Amino acid sequence: MTAELVRGQNHTLPQTRLEIRVSAGTAVVAGATLGDERGTVRGVEWIAHPGSPQLPGLEVSQQAAADHRLAVDLEALPTGVHRVTVLLALPVGVGGPVRFGAVPAPFVAVTGLDGTEIATFTLTGLDAESAVSALELYRRQDAWKVRAVGQGYAGGLAAMLADQGVTDPAALAGTIQEAVTRGLARAVAPPPPRTPEGDRVRHATGSADHRPTAPPLAPEPPEPLTGPATTGPAHTTQPHTAAPGPAAAGPSAGGPINYAHPRRQHAAPPSPPPAAPPAPPGQPAQPVAGDATGWSMDERLYNQIWGMFEDLARAVAAYRSAVDFAESRMDQELDRALSDPRNRIGGAGDRAREAARAKRDELACRAQEALDRDLAQLAAEAAVVEPALPAAYAGWDNPVWHAHRVPMEIPMALRIGDLHLPERTDLRIPLLVRLPLERGMWVDSGRTASEAAALMDTDRLRRLAMEAAVAHAARLLAVYPPGEFAVHVIDPAGSAAGPLAPLVEAGVLAGPPAAGPGGVASVLAHLTRRVDLVQMAVRARAADSLPPDLDTGEQLLVVNDFPHGFDDRAVTQLRYLADEGPAVGVHLLMVADREEASAYGPVLDPLWRSLLRITPVADSHLADPWVGHAWTYEPLTIPPGSRVLEQVLGAVAAARRAAGR
């Protein structure tokens, strides 16, 4: 199974003879440096580039190109080599782009000699950089691994070589560019740049032609759903991290948000699976699960869910716009008719009113018919897609969870609820958050969170909120490989013992739930230390020097009943984890009443804005990124009497025991 890496992730290499394939939308220079156990490049004889393309165990291309294949034989590398770093740079002085932010994101794949992909990495997030360290192969305890790096350099090739420890990097960069210029002079003109593929390729349906254009964004929409990287709804402030099809993860402040799929977004993926036989003329096409572009069925389903969400948003927007237009037109016609004094006497006025209302009803009826066709097609698609979803995308009532086995690779996303609109409440679109998490979550336990919450007993609402948090934590544990995801719990007053029982009894927590000021301080200090150490290791490019007792897997901190039990220092640490933690694998899942935390004043506003707000009961607080509909979020619920949660946690515990963790 291919490992789709994000920046900082690593993956064990099952073999030593490899190919590294680079795909970009423009010509790039590809090279590689060899490093010793400290990552030091001992000299130019340890650098492969277009002017010197061959080293023992390593061969690179002799010219700039949009696609490269680098050959690597790890067993044939010079003695003392512990690291191979793959470098990409834009050629200078040839009239092409001068920064990676202006070109499609490069895509790098490590494959076997038969072409089977082992690990892949899409270098997103680049801007002014003209050179980048893409990935590195490194030896650790007699085993070779690949790590996604993605470190860009605005100073170009010379700055990147200097960072590799090369003596006189400017001179070597000039030599490389001269070799590239000579190669380009001999090269055949390259093909035009590859255009990015859309996240979704929808087969034509009978209702596609009549969908009107969606109206502009509402002036004050609810919290927008964002994509991230992915990704892509959020709470009434500005996600991510969530997005209904794509997981949403977004910035905490306003500004442009990229809703594009962060992986594979510039390399053309394989075509969707064959569609169902053509429908009879005039009939919509039969829906097919996986009817979207993608490199795997999981990715196709992920993109299909995103497309369904977008289709529903735009179809309803078109309907509402048409109805509003019909009402506005009727009002205008009535104003014109009644402004004429001749229509105020006799039956002329009544006839004008009847004619205006008849036109309004006709337009509204046509809009309703178009909406019904769209909704029927989407409902048919949902009926096909839902049973085909993998466990990570499926609801608790899906039978796939009863046969769930803890995977060896994490999925693209995780379902945390459903979304629907009032035009058809039974048509639910899964709300997915992209993995690894790029944004924490806040389960709002306050009665002022929604109208439904205001009608509930406070204790009942808080219990539901904590049960929802436990269910989300369980799903995260179940979709990560054994030992690669840890859950910590802070329960200052011990009030969540009941909801936490499934996690405690299964033995899947990193430690007992922390209670009291001492427990709160201990857990926060532990996670803060982890963030500090990993940040320093990443910045110093010394990940191998981390303490052996440090758990480098993803960490989730579940905080119940915040801010009870938190002093000023603990609040500061919590804000630090919310701001800095996601980038290095530490995430928050808070259960809190926003009103009760108001005593801290605006100091906590950045914390709330950084988290994706969800509710333990249905609530309309999420908005789509296109037209700003108020979507109703429905939390995932475990069927009454079901033991699925206990079964899943039991499978997690068994997988950990089998892995010796």
Long-range contacts (C-beta under 8 A, 24 or more apart in sequence): 1-408, 1-409, 2-117, 2-118, 2-119, 2-120, 2-295, 2-296, 3-118, 3-119, 3-120, 3-409, 4-119, 4-120, 4-121, 4-263, 4-412, 5-119, 5-120, 5-121, 5-135, 5-146, 5-147, 5-148, 6-121, 6-148, 6-262, 6-436, 7-121, 7-125, 7-148, 7-149, 7-150, 8-147, 8-148, 8-538, 8-584, 9-147, 9-148, 9-436, 10-145, 10-146, 10-147, 10-148, 11-118, 11-119, 11-145, 11-146, 12-143, 12-144, 12-145, 13-74, 13-110, 13-118, 13-119, 13-137, 13-143, 13-144, 13-145, 13-146, 14-118, 15-112, 15-118, 16-73, 16-74, 16-75, 16-144, 17-72, 17-73, 17-74, 17-75, 17-112, 17-113, 18-71, 18-72, 18-73, 18-74, 18-110, 18-111, 18-112, 18-113, 18-118, 18-137, 19-69, 19-70, 19-71, 19-72, 19-110, 19-111, 19-112, 19-113, 19-115, 20-68, 20-69, 20-70, 20-72, 20-86, 20-108, 20-109, 20-110, 20-111, 20-135, 21-67, 21-68, 21-69, 21-70, 21-108, 21-109, 21-110, 21-111, 22-67, 22-68, 22-69, 22-70, 22-86, 22-88, 22-106, 22-107, 22-108, 22-134, 23-66, 23-67, 23-106, 23-107, 23-108, 23-109, 23-194, 23-266, 23-267, 24-66, 24-67, 24-88, 24-103, 24-104, 24-106, 24-107, 24-266, 25-66, 25-103, 25-104, 25-193, 25-194, 25-195, 25-196, 25-266, 26-66, 26-90, 26-96, 26-97, 26-103, 26-104, 26-193, 27-64, 27-65, 27-66, 27-91, 27-94, 27-96, 27-184, 27-190, 28-64, 28-65, 28-66, 28-68, 28-88, 28-89, 28-90, 28-91, 28-106, 29-64, 29-88, 29-89, 29-90, 29-91, 29-157, 29-176, 29-180, 30-60, 30-61, 30-65, 30-68, 30-70, 30-86, 30-87, 30-88, 31-60, 31-86, 31-87, 31-89, 31-176, 32-58, 32-60, 32-70, 32-84, 32-85, 32-86, 32-87, 33-84, 33-85, 33-87, 33-161, 33-164, 33-166, 34-58, 34-77, 34-78, 34-81, 34-83, 34-84, 35-81, 35-82, 35-83, 35-84, 35-85, 35-164, 35-165, 36-80, 36-81, 36-82, 36-83, 37-80, 37-82, 39-82, 39-83, 39-165, 39-541, 39-542, 40-165, 41-164, 41-165, 41-166, 42-80, 43-167, 44-166, 44-172, 46-78, 46-81, 47-161, 47-166, 47-172, 49-172, 49-175, 49-176, 49-179, 50-176, 50-179, 50-180, 50-183, 51-175, 51-176, 51-178, 51-179, 57-81, 58-84, 62-179, 62-183, 63-179, 63-180, 63-183, 63-184, 63-186, 63-187, 64-91, 64-94, 64-180, 64-183, 64-184, 65-187, 65-190, 66-190, 66-191, 66-193, 66-194, 72-137, 74-137, 74-139, 74-144, 82-138, 82-139, 83-136, 83-137, 83-138, 83-139, 84-136, 84-137, 84-138, 85-133, 85-135, 85-136, 85-149, 85-164, 86-133, 86-134, 86-135, 86-136, 87-131, 87-132, 87-133, 87-134, 87-157, 87-160, 87-164, 88-123, 88-131, 88-132, 88-134, 89-130, 89-131, 89-132, 89-156, 89-157, 89-160, 89-176, 90-130, 90-131, 90-156, 91-177, 91-180, 91-181, 91-184, 92-130, 92-156, 92-177, 93-177, 93-181, 94-180, 94-181, 94-184, 98-130, 99-126, 99-127, 99-128, 99-129, 99-130, 99-154, 100-126, 100-127, 100-129, 100-130, 100-132, 100-152, 101-126, 101-127, 101-128, 101-129, 103-193, 104-193, 104-194, 104-196, 104-265, 104-266, 105-265, 105-266, 106-132, 106-134, 106-266, 107-264, 107-266, 107-267, 108-134, 108-135, 110-135, 110-137, 110-146, 118-146, 119-146, 119-148, 120-263, 120-264, 121-148, 121-150, 122-262, 122-263, 122-264, 122-265, 122-266, 122-267, 123-150, 124-150, 124-229, 124-262, 124-265, 125-150, 125-229, 126-150, 126-152, 127-152, 128-154, 129-153, 129-154, 130-154, 130-156, 130-157, 131-155, 131-156, 131-157, 131-159, 131-160, 132-160, 133-160, 133-163, 133-164, 138-544, 140-544, 147-543, 194-266, 194-267, 194-268, 196-260, 196-265, 196-266, 197-264, 197-265, 197-266, 197-267, 197-268, 197-269, 197-293, 198-293, 199-246, 199-260, 199-261, 199-265, 199-292, 199-293, 199-303, 199-306, 199-307, 200-292, 200-293, 200-303, 200-304, 200-306, 200-307, 200-310, 201-272, 201-291, 201-292, 201-293, 202-291, 202-292, 202-307, 202-311, 203-275, 203-285, 203-288, 203-291, 204-285, 205-284, 205-285, 205-377, 206-279, 206-282, 206-283, 206-284, 206-285, 206-373, 206-377, 207-284, 207-370, 207-373, 207-374, 207-377, 210-370, 210-373, 211-314, 211-315, 211-318, 211-370, 211-374, 212-318, 212-321, 212-322, 212-370, 213-318, 214-313, 214-314, 214-317, 214-318, 214-321, 214-626, 214-627, 215-317, 215-320, 215-321, 215-627, 216-627, 217-626, 217-627, 217-628, 218-623, 218-627, 218-628, 218-629, 221-623, 221-628, 221-629, 221-630, 222-620, 222-621, 222-622, 222-623, 222-628, 222-630, 222-631, 223-613, 223-621, 223-622, 223-623, 224-250, 224-257, 224-622, 224-623, 224-624, 224-625, 224-628, 225-622, 225-623, 225-624, 225-625, 225-631, 226-250, 226-251, 226-257, 226-259, 226-625, 227-257, 227-258, 227-259, 227-260, 227-261, 227-262, 227-434, 227-625, 228-258, 228-262, 228-434, 228-438, 229-258, 229-262, 229-434, 229-438, 230-261, 230-262, 230-413, 230-434, 230-438, 231-262, 231-413, 231-432, 231-433, 231-434, 231-438, 232-259, 232-306, 232-432, 232-434, 232-625, 233-419, 233-431, 233-612, 233-622, 233-623, 233-624, 233-631, 233-633, 234-612, 234-613, 234-622, 235-442, 235-608, 235-611, 235-612, 235-613, 235-614, 235-621, 235-622, 236-613, 236-621, 237-608, 237-609, 238-609, 239-439, 239-612, 240-433, 240-434, 240-438, 240-439, 240-612, 241-433, 241-434, 241-437, 241-438, 241-439, 241-440, 241-441, 241-612, 242-416, 242-431, 242-432, 242-433, 242-439, 242-612, 243-306, 243-309, 243-431, 243-432, 243-433, 243-434, 243-625, 244-305, 244-306, 244-309, 244-419, 244-429, 244-430, 244-431, 244-432, 244-624, 244-631, 245-302, 245-303, 245-304, 245-305, 245-306, 245-307, 245-308, 245-309, 245-310, 245-429, 245-430, 245-432, 246-302, 246-303, 246-305, 246-306, 246-413, 246-432, 246-434, 247-412, 247-413, 247-414, 247-432, 247-433, 247-434, 247-435, 247-438, 248-431, 248-433, 248-434, 248-439, 248-612, 249-433, 249-434, 249-437, 249-438, 249-439, 250-439, 252-606, 252-609, 252-610, 253-609, 257-625, 259-625, 261-303, 261-306, 262-434, 263-299, 263-412, 264-294, 264-295, 264-299, 269-293, 269-294, 269-295, 269-299, 270-294, 270-295, 272-300, 273-300, 284-373, 284-376, 284-377, 284-380, 286-380, 287-377, 287-380, 287-381, 287-383, 287-384, 287-385, 288-384, 289-384, 289-385, 289-387, 289-388, 290-388, 291-381, 297-390, 298-390, 298-392, 298-393, 298-411, 298-412, 299-412, 301-385, 301-388, 301-389, 301-390, 301-393, 302-393, 302-412, 302-413, 302-432, 304-381, 304-385, 305-385, 305-393, 305-429, 305-430, 305-432, 308-378, 308-381, 308-382, 308-385, 308-429, 309-419, 309-429, 309-624, 310-624, 310-626, 311-374, 311-378, 312-374, 312-375, 312-378, 312-421, 312-427, 312-429, 313-624, 313-626, 313-627, 313-629, 314-626, 314-627, 315-370, 315-371, 315-374, 315-375, 315-378, 316-371, 316-421, 316-423, 316-629, 317-626, 317-627, 317-629, 318-367, 318-370, 318-371, 319-367, 319-368, 319-370, 319-371, 319-423, 322-363, 322-364, 322-366, 322-367, 322-370, 323-363, 323-364, 323-367, 325-363, 326-359, 326-360, 326-361, 326-363, 326-364, 326-367, 327-360, 329-356, 329-359, 329-360, 329-363, 330-356, 330-357, 330-359, 330-360, 333-359, 371-423, 375-423, 375-424, 375-427, 378-427, 379-424, 379-426, 379-427, 382-427, 382-428, 382-429, 389-415, 389-430, 391-478, 391-479, 392-435, 392-475, 392-479, 393-430, 393-432, 395-430, 395-636, 396-471, 396-636, 396-637, 396-638, 396-639, 396-642, 396-644, 396-645, 397-639, 397-642, 401-644, 401-647, 401-648, 402-644, 402-647, 404-478, 404-647, 404-648, 404-651, 405-651, 405-655, 406-478, 406-480, 406-481, 406-482, 406-651, 406-652, 406-655, 407-479, 407-480, 407-481, 408-481, 409-481, 410-435, 410-436, 410-479, 410-480, 410-481, 410-484, 411-435, 411-479, 414-475, 414-476, 414-479, 415-475, 415-636, 416-441, 416-472, 416-475, 416-614, 416-636, 417-614, 417-633, 417-634, 417-635, 417-636, 418-633, 418-634, 418-636, 419-622, 419-631, 419-632, 419-633, 419-634, 420-631, 420-632, 420-634, 421-629, 421-631, 421-632, 422-632, 425-632, 428-634, 431-622, 431-633, 433-612, 435-479, 436-554, 436-585, 437-476, 437-554, 437-556, 437-582, 437-587, 438-582, 439-582, 439-587, 439-610, 439-611, 439-612, 440-578, 440-581, 440-582, 440-587, 440-588, 440-589, 440-590, 440-610, 440-611, 440-612, 441-472, 441-588, 441-589, 441-590, 441-611, 441-612, 441-613, 441-614, 442-588, 442-589, 442-590, 442-591, 442-592, 442-608, 442-611, 442-612, 442-613, 442-614, 443-468, 443-469, 443-472, 443-589, 443-590, 443-591, 443-592, 443-614, 443-615, 443-616, 444-592, 444-593, 444-594, 444-613, 444-614, 444-615, 444-616, 445-561, 445-591, 445-592, 445-593, 445-616, 446-592, 446-593, 446-594, 446-595, 446-596, 447-593, 448-594, 448-595, 449-594, 449-615, 449-619, 449-621, 450-615, 450-617, 450-618, 450-619, 450-620, 450-621, 452-617, 452-618, 452-619, 453-615, 453-616, 453-617, 453-619, 456-617, 461-616, 461-617, 462-495, 462-561, 462-591, 462-593, 463-498, 463-499, 464-616, 464-617, 465-591, 465-615, 465-616, 466-496, 466-499, 466-500, 466-560, 466-591, 467-499, 467-616, 468-614, 468-616, 468-635, 468-636, 469-499, 469-558, 469-560, 469-589, 469-591, 470-499, 470-500, 470-502, 470-503, 470-558, 470-645, 471-636, 471-638, 471-645, 472-589, 473-503, 473-556, 473-558, 473-589, 474-502, 474-503, 474-645, 474-648, 474-649, 474-652, 475-648, 476-556, 477-508, 477-649, 477-652, 478-648, 478-649, 478-651, 478-652, 480-553, 480-554, 482-652, 482-655, 482-656, 482-658, 482-659, 482-661, 483-553, 483-656, 483-659, 483-661, 484-553, 484-554, 485-553, 485-554, 485-555, 485-556, 486-510, 486-551, 486-553, 486-554, 486-555, 486-556, 487-555, 487-556, 487-558, 488-514, 488-523, 488-526, 488-527, 488-555, 488-556, 488-557, 488-558, 489-513, 489-514, 489-557, 489-558, 489-560, 490-514, 490-519, 490-520, 490-523, 490-524, 490-557, 490-558, 490-559, 490-560, 490-565, 491-515, 491-560, 491-561, 492-516, 492-517, 492-519, 492-520, 492-560, 492-561, 492-564, 492-565, 492-566, 493-561, 493-564, 493-565, 495-560, 495-561, 496-560, 496-561, 496-591, 502-645, 502-646, 502-649, 503-649, 506-646, 506-649, 506-650, 506-652, 506-653, 507-653, 508-649, 508-652, 508-653, 508-656, 510-551, 510-555, 515-565, 516-565, 517-565, 517-567, 517-570, 520-565, 520-566, 520-570, 521-569, 521-570, 523-557, 524-570, 524-573, 524-574, 524-577, 525-573, 527-555, 527-557, 527-577, 527-581, 527-586, 528-573, 528-576, 528-577, 530-555, 530-584, 530-586, 531-576, 531-577, 531-580, 531-581, 531-584, 531-586, 534-584, 534-585, 535-580, 535-583, 535-584, 538-584, 552-585, 553-585, 554-585, 554-586, 554-587, 555-581, 555-585, 555-586, 555-587, 556-587, 556-588, 556-589, 557-586, 557-587, 557-588, 557-589, 558-589, 558-590, 558-591, 559-588, 559-589, 559-590, 559-591, 559-592, 560-591, 561-591, 561-592, 562-590, 562-591, 562-592, 562-597, 563-592, 563-596, 563-597, 563-599, 563-600, 563-604, 571-600, 571-603, 571-604, 574-607, 575-604, 575-606, 575-607, 578-606, 578-607, 578-610, 578-611, 579-606, 579-610
